[in-house]
Structure formats: structure tokens, C-alpha cells
Amino acid sequence: MSRFLFVVPPLAGHVNPTVAVGRELERRGHTVAWAGHPEAVGALLPGPPAAPCRLLPAGTGLSTADLEAMRARWLGLRGFAALKALWEEVLLPIGAAMRDGVELEPSGAHSSSISARRVDRSGSFHTCR
């Protein structure tokens, strides 16, 4: 079966949809994991008593306080200013911080089986062999 890696920013609207998709992929026999900020994304993924989601830490260069400060500023903006802040102050820094954690994942977990990568509209990466 295939392996799927969801690389998600620590935002509930990005993480939550991947959980249902990931669980269905697991039910069909695929291997699924998530990569993201350990505390922020880890809090959004289901854990025991349900089968825990596998989380590969990425984005550890940002503290939880940094993430909360970005979110607080973004929530106070409207219109184009909100979109600009989302990209410049939230998504791009999170993506840059997460990238190293994903690329440095030890061989054998997911990196050795990657032959295709697709980014959907929510910014999640679907990686499969």
C-alpha cells in the first residue's frame, strides 16, 4: 500500500479535514502520518483512546507563543490586509520553519518512498510512493 504524509500548518481549519481523510486512508490499509508543529498540531490530532495519529515534528523553530501572537494579529485584520498578513506573517514563516523538519526526516520513515508530491488548496502535502 501507499504512504501519505500531511504537512499542515497549526490551524484547525487545515488539520481537521486531513484527520478524516487520513483515517479513511488508514482504514483502506495505507500508512499515514502528519508533519507539523509538535505542540500546536499535536493538540489538534486525535490521540488515545482512539488510535493515535503519527506526528513527525516540524516547525520547532516557532514557539507556541509565537504562533499565538501571529494568530492574534491576524484575527484583528480585515480584507486585503488580512490576506496579506496571513501569507506574510503566518503561512510563509510556518512553511519555512516546517520545511527543514520534513526534509531532515530520517530515511525509512517517509522520505525514501516519495515519488510524487501534490499540494492541495489548503496547503497540505500528499506524499505517496
N, C-alpha and C positions, 0 to 999 in steps of 0.2 A: 504494500500500500504506500501511498504518498505521505510526505511530511509537509505540514503547514506551519508557518511562523507569522503571527500577527504582531507587527511592530506598531504600537499605539501610543499616542500622547496621553498624559494622565488626565483625561477629560472623560467624564461618564458617558457623554454622547458618542464618543469614539470607541470606548472599551465595551460598553454594554452590548451593542449589536454583534461584536465579534464573539462574545461568550456563547450565544445561541448557535451561531454558525459553527464555532469550534466544537461545541458539544455534539452537534449533528455529525460533523466530520469524524469525531471520535467514535460515535455510535456505529458509523459505517466502516470502522477499522483503521482509520488514518491516525497518524501521530500528530498531535497539535501542541504548540507552545506559544507563549506570548513573550515579547520583549518590551520592557518599559521601565519607568522609574519604580524602584522596588517598593517604596512606601506608598506612593500615590496610586500606582496601577495595582499593586498587590491588594490594597484595600477595596478595589472595585471588582476583583476577580473572586469567584466563589471558592471557598475552601471547605475543610471538613465541617459538617459530617458528609457533605457531598464529596465526590471525587475532586481533589484539589487540582487547580489548573497549574500547569508548569510555567513558571515565570523566570525568564532569563534577565538578570539585572542589566539595565542600560539607562543612561541619563543620570548617573550618580553624581555628576558634576553640579547638578542643581539640587539645592536643599528643598525640603518641603516648604519652608518659609519663603524661599524664592518663588516657588510655584504659586503659593497663596498670594503673594504680593502682585505677581503678574495678573492673576485672576481678578483680584480686587480692582486693579486699574482698568482692566478690560471691561468689567461689568459696568463701570461708570460712563462708558463712551457709547455713542450712537452713530449710525450712518457710516459714511466712509472712514471716519476716524476710528470706529470700532473695527472695521475690516483691516485697516492699515495696522492698528495695534495688534490685532490677532496674529497677522502674519509676521510682523517685525519683532514683536515683544514676546510672543508665545510660541507659535509653531516653528519658526526658524531656529530660535535658541534651543528649543526642546529637541528638534530634529538633529541639530549639530551635536548636542550633548548625547543623544541616544546612538548616533551613528557609530562611535568608537566601540561602545559596548556590544553592538551587534556584530561588527566586523571582527572583533577580537575574540568572539566566542570560540572555544577550543574545537578543533577538528573532531568530527564524530558526532556532535550533537545535531546540528543542522547544516553547518556550512559546507560539509563535504558532499551533501546531496543536492545542493542548489543548482538547478539548470535553468530555471525561469523565475522571474520576479515580476509581479504586477502590482501597481498601486491603484487602489480604488478611490472613489471620490472622498471618502472620509480620511484618507491618508494612511490606511492600513496596508501593509505589505503582505502579500500572499506568496509564500515561497514554497515551491514544490520541486520534486525531482522528476 
